[in-house]
Amino acid sequence: MHLEGRTVLITGAATGIGKAIALKFASHGANIVINYSKSEAEAEDTLREVEQQGVKGLVCRADVSIDEQVRGMVEQAVQAFGRIDVLINNAGTTQFVALSDLDGMTEEIWDRVFDVNVKGVFFTSRACAPELVRNRGCIINITSIAGFSGHGSSLAYAASKAAAISITRSFARVLAPHVRVNSIAPGVVVTRWVDGHDDHIQNFAKATPFGRAATPEDVADAAWGLVCGGQFITGQTLVVDGGWSLNSIV
């Protein structure tokens, strides 16, 4: 797929991984829809950087866990650009709760994490599906190795990412052969999500053959590869963890 003149909608694109993907795809000529829920100033900053690449951008505020807001965002994007070709489901949330702290995993945490990380993926994919089918587009879901390992910031987060990987496979079946649907499962990525958790970053980095955690640009490169180069790949999850998961192979 060539990105020039195409439209890419990225949820959670104001900062971190989403912003890196926005800039990567903009550099290849795509118009970018920048979704955010709270980080308005950062979203506007991302818009300016996107437009400096010589493409068009659009900022859309929507909570991906609310179907009505998601549908409104998709309508706004189509009105602005006439099409949606790529959806990157990047928006996510977590709360650090030790896996052993079972009582600390409150119902409120469970609900919010699953609302954003699971229902949000479904709502946005469903709303974009007609456009993606029409344009023979693709979906990339940003998941996590926590969905495989059971490790992570909390038990709810790991479970939500396992569910997102399952949704990836389901949508790959439902939208075939017109739309490819894949996911990327990073390890620890150095973003504001892990601010203040230096031990967590360092322990992960030491366990990788590369000796470092991922950057948002590492994930953006993987997304670009799947969108532009993986024309016969669907229903798959690409692990981007610097080889950390090799430790689990006996």
Buried (B, 14 or more C-beta within 10 A) or exposed (E): BEBEEBBBBBBBBBBBBBBBBBBBBBBBBBBBBBBBBEBEEBBBBBBEBBBEBEBBBBBBBBBBBBBEBBBBBBEBBBEBBEBBBBBBBBBBBBBBBEBEEEEBBEEEBBEBBBBBBBBBBBBBBBBBBEBBEEBEBBBBBBBBBBBBBEBBBBBBBBBBBBBBBBBBBEBBEEBEEEBBBBBBBBBBBBBEBBEEBEEBBEEBBEBBEEEBBBBBBBBBBBBBEBBBEBEEBBBBBBBBBBEBBEEEEE
